[in-house]
Amino acid sequence: MTRPTVMWFRRDLRLADNPALAEAARRGQVLPLFVIDPALWEPAGANRRWFLLGCLDALSADLDGRLVVRVGDPVEVVPSAAREVDASAVVCAADHGPYGRRRDEEVERVLDGDEVPLERIGSAYAVEPGTVVNRTDAPYKVFTPFYRAWRDVGWPDPVQRPRSLEAVTGIASDPLPDRPDVAADLPEPGEAAARRRLDTFLRHRVERYGELRDEPAQDATSRLSPYLKWGCLHPRQILHRLGRTEGEETFRSEVAWREFYADVLLDRPDTTRRAYQEKMRRMRVDAGRRADERFAAWAEGRTGYPLVDAGMRQLLGEGWVHNRVRMVVASFLVKDLHVDWSRGAHHFMQHLVDGDLASNTHGWQWVAGTGTDAAPFFRIFNPVSQSKKFDPDGDYIRRWVPELAHLDRRRIHEPWTAPADLFGDADYPEPIVDHAAEREEALARYDEVR
């Protein structure tokens, strides 16, 4: 009788287009295993924990209740599960994050002692990180040439879902952590929900994606990022369905940004906490009580700048922020409040349901002017002009800052320092800083390190 294969699920919580699962099913009996790793669980934040547990429930239902979930250090748990079923191999998708690579090497070392191979099949990306290199075999440092090379490398078609899967029976799961209470209105978890979301986007929104994606009041973006985070959907499944319209081309490049940042993190794992550009590590940042008070005002959405406050309240309300607004609020923290970008990145990871280490880290570094992007630090977003340009009627602000909902489109973008009668009886804070003055301060600090 053929010995079973352990299918170690991580960021691939789906049955369709899962090469590792397809290979495990082809060999015979499968033990579907997911490990709740305290090293990842503890810092995840309630929103991501809630969503993950929902994805595991959905995956278990798709597997007729045969998913085995264990809690503990994978270096101990995975080999133990393999011994429990006398597995011939453990298969998984490759993990290219700094922690994931170290963890997998340790798991592989223990499994080798049991003469059980750890086989990495596929990854969470259309093009595996480290594949796209320039003519000197070095990774790209700028997105545009990476994107051209990434498209030239290409990707295979999605892998079919196994027609049948014989799961090992009689293997118990550990008691799972309680699903946390969350204040945010989070998306429905799971593979089926991901497919519906993709279908809706491709049918109704992708055509005008390039035109409307920067307007936060429009429901024009895909909202697929939480599903990509946990692999309820693979980027190949998206790319396979994209055509050549302007909107589809624009969306294809957004998928590529996610893959570019995974490449950057693979090459420079130190950038999760340190600036990619060495000179920018010398940039003066504010600390102490006043900086903490300003950070708290930013985090709670009470800076006195309507678009910034709307974005931070959306983060609290949905565990997600529109990408244009992410850039505005990040710029405000780094360049108006002079707080180190890593503090903002950490705050986002505490709340984002789609929190992805590579994308979040390097998105923040892009705005902070410390990362790979060719545009320097002096790209500073003006929160008022950004508001007027991308939320011209103020509908996004009205949704998330209801105390300003009575204002007309001419007035809703302005901070409280506008004419005294502007806000009337609105219970809205005065701006905590003057943008023009802080812009000059930010540029002066940049001059010190440039």
Secondary structure, 3 states (H helix, E strand, C coil): CCCCEEEEECCCCCCCCCHHHHHHHHHCCEEEEEEECHHHHCCCCHHHHHHHHHHHHHHHHHCCCCCEEEECCHHHHHHHHHHHCCCCEEEEEECCCHHHHHHHHHHHHHHHHCCCCEEEEEECCCCCCCCCECCCCCECCCHHHHHHHHHHHCCCCCCCCCCCCCECCCCCCCCCCCCCCCCCCCCCCCHHHHHHHHHHHHHHCHHHHHHHCCCCCCCCCCCCHHHHHHCCCCHHHHHCCCCCCHHHHHHHHHHHHHHHHHHHHHHCHHHHCCCCCHHHHHCCCCCCHHHHHHHHHHHHCCCCCHHHHHHHHHHHHHCCCCHHHHHHHHHHHHHHCCCCHHHHHHHHHHHCCCCCHHHHHHHHHHHHCCCCCCCCCCCCCCHHHHHHHHCCCCHHHHHHCHHHCCCCCCCCCCCCCCCCCCCCCCCCCCCCCCHHHHHHHHHHHHHHHC
